[in-house]
Amino acid sequence: MSRKALIVGIDHYEAIRGLSGCVNDAYSVKSALERNADGTTNFPSPLMLLGTGPTSPVSKKQLKSAVRELFADEVDIALFYFSGHGYIEDTGGFLCASDSETGDDGLSLTEVMQLANTSRARNRIIILDSCHSGIAGGRSGTGTMAEITDGVTILAASKADQYALEVGGSGVFTALFTDALLGAAGNLVGDVTPGSIYAHVDQSLGPWSQRPVFKTNVKTFVSLRKTEPPIGLTDLRELTRIFPSPDHVLQLDPSFEPERSSEQLTDASVPEPDPAKVATFKILQNYVRVNLARPEGAPHMWHAAMESKACELTVLGQHYWRLVKEELI
């Protein structure tokens, strides 16, 4: 799958207040995106634009040219990340380059969206860690109704009327974004998607902080990074063997559990462990750990087995059961 990324971090501004964490954030995003958890290439050689100081500014001309180049090619994913000052007025929102003086002389988000909406790239991902960035994709600059074409996704740090927070020299949004990429937002097969990233950021920020904004027009989410899955694929594919149907209730008994108390070891009524059932029980315990299954009427799977109770799939487990049954996993 062909992928391109443009990563921009601007700390230095010639006429307006400088920032301190945007360049570091850009490097963090590059490090998270460049390779998957297993070391394979993910986004090869991302283009970096870094406004580090007077000798290394990022001009509006450079920024616009790089965005245009990013969205010019027919690739599977074109990803644009920006960390820096944002500006908003009644005509819309802007991304401020190092040579911005008034804010509205920055790169217009309307222009960014025009380039993304008309791009030949199959998936266009726009990640904005700047104040007022939630206005991106809004019709006529209002931010109240998304106007994005098929294949475009926007994830912004804050709503149109909010500022983007920095803590400890890093943007709060970007810290959560990179945390999500590195595994916090991975699903059970290790895929990190824009939707799962938004869910992680949204839940982590809470209702009283800046609110992230998510706008998308896609049929299915693409994976932005492969992370280490919390359960082995082989175990996951055993769902349909262990549970003949998604609503099947699996009866347990002591032969599933290899461990015995001292009293149970001398109790002739307690059956010996069955190697085949013990192997299945180990997989069931992995399912419980990732919320695919749960014991019925018992606090833990050990109790469910030793007390001859049962276990069943959770709603999430039933979802993955169907994916396995349809050979989508």
Secondary structure in CASP SS format (residue, H / E / C, confidence):
PFRMAT SS
TARGET T0000
AUTHOR 0000-0000-0000
METHOD secondary structure of the structure
MODEL  1
M C 1.00
S C 1.00
R E 1.00
K E 1.00
A E 1.00
L E 1.00
I E 1.00
V E 1.00
G E 1.00
I E 1.00
D C 1.00
H C 1.00
Y C 1.00
E C 1.00
A C 1.00
I C 1.00
R C 1.00
G C 1.00
L C 1.00
S C 1.00
G C 1.00
C H 1.00
V H 1.00
N H 1.00
D H 1.00
A H 1.00
Y H 1.00
S H 1.00
V H 1.00
K H 1.00
S H 1.00
A H 1.00
L H 1.00
E H 1.00
R E 1.00
N C 1.00
A C 1.00
D C 1.00
G C 1.00
T C 1.00
T E 1.00
N C 1.00
F C 1.00
P C 1.00
S C 1.00
P C 1.00
L E 1.00
M E 1.00
L E 1.00
L E 1.00
G E 1.00
T C 1.00
G E 1.00
P C 1.00
T C 1.00
S E 1.00
P C 1.00
V C 1.00
S C 1.00
K H 1.00
K H 1.00
Q H 1.00
L H 1.00
K H 1.00
S H 1.00
A H 1.00
V H 1.00
R H 1.00
E H 1.00
L H 1.00
F C 1.00
A C 1.00
D C 1.00
E C 1.00
V C 1.00
D C 1.00
I E 1.00
A E 1.00
L E 1.00
F E 1.00
Y E 1.00
F E 1.00
S E 1.00
G C 1.00
H C 1.00
G E 1.00
Y E 1.00
I E 1.00
E E 1.00
D C 1.00
T C 1.00
G E 1.00
G E 1.00
F E 1.00
L E 1.00
C C 1.00
A C 1.00
S C 1.00
D C 1.00
S C 1.00
E C 1.00
T C 1.00
G C 1.00
D C 1.00
D C 1.00
G C 1.00
L E 1.00
S E 1.00
L H 1.00
T H 1.00
E H 1.00
V H 1.00
M H 1.00
Q H 1.00
L H 1.00
A H 1.00
N H 1.00
T C 1.00
S C 1.00
R C 1.00
A C 1.00
R C 1.00
N E 1.00
R E 1.00
I E 1.00
I E 1.00
I E 1.00
L E 1.00
D E 1.00
S C 1.00
C C 1.00
H C 1.00
S H 1.00
G H 1.00
I H 1.00
A C 1.00
G C 1.00
G E 1.00
R H 1.00
S H 1.00
G H 1.00
T C 1.00
G C 1.00
T C 1.00
M C 1.00
A E 1.00
E C 1.00
I C 1.00
T C 1.00
D C 1.00
G C 1.00
V E 1.00
T E 1.00
I E 1.00
L E 1.00
A E 1.00
A C 1.00
S C 1.00
K C 1.00
A C 1.00
D C 1.00
Q C 1.00
Y C 1.00
A C 1.00
L C 1.00
E E 1.00
V E 1.00
G C 1.00
G C 1.00
S E 1.00
G E 1.00
V H 1.00
F H 1.00
T H 1.00
A H 1.00
L H 1.00
F H 1.00
T H 1.00
D H 1.00
A H 1.00
L H 1.00
L H 1.00
G H 1.00
A H 1.00
A C 1.00
G C 1.00
N C 1.00
L C 1.00
V C 1.00
G C 1.00
D E 1.00
V E 1.00
T C 1.00
P H 1.00
G H 1.00
S H 1.00
I H 1.00
Y H 1.00
A H 1.00
H H 1.00
V H 1.00
D H 1.00
Q H 1.00
S H 1.00
L H 1.00
G C 1.00
P C 1.00
W C 1.00
S C 1.00
Q C 1.00
R C 1.00
P C 1.00
V E 1.00
F E 1.00
K E 1.00
T E 1.00
N E 1.00
V C 1.00
K C 1.00
T C 1.00
F C 1.00
V C 1.00
S C 1.00
L C 1.00
R E 1.00
K E 1.00
T C 1.00
E C 1.00
P C 1.00
P C 1.00
I C 1.00
G C 1.00
L H 1.00
T H 1.00
D H 1.00
L H 1.00
R C 1.00
E C 1.00
L H 1.00
T H 1.00
R H 1.00
I H 1.00
F C 1.00
P C 1.00
S C 1.00
P C 1.00
D C 1.00
H C 1.00
V C 1.00
L E 1.00
Q E 1.00
L C 1.00
D C 1.00
P H 1.00
S H 1.00
F H 1.00
E C 1.00
P C 1.00
E C 1.00
R C 1.00
S C 1.00
S H 1.00
E H 1.00
Q H 1.00
L H 1.00
T C 1.00
D C 1.00
A C 1.00
S C 1.00
V C 1.00
P C 1.00
E C 1.00
P C 1.00
D C 1.00
P H 1.00
A H 1.00
K H 1.00
V H 1.00
A H 1.00
T H 1.00
F H 1.00
K H 1.00
I H 1.00
L H 1.00
Q H 1.00
N H 1.00
Y H 1.00
V H 1.00
R H 1.00
V C 1.00
N C 1.00
L C 1.00
A E 1.00
R E 1.00
P E 1.00
E E 1.00
G C 1.00
A C 1.00
P C 1.00
H C 1.00
M H 1.00
W H 1.00
H H 1.00
A H 1.00
A H 1.00
M H 1.00
E C 1.00
S C 1.00
K C 1.00
A E 1.00
C E 1.00
E E 1.00
L E 1.00
T C 1.00
V H 1.00
L H 1.00
G H 1.00
Q H 1.00
H H 1.00
Y H 1.00
W H 1.00
R H 1.00
L H 1.00
V H 1.00
K H 1.00
E C 1.00
E C 1.00
L C 1.00
I C 1.00
END
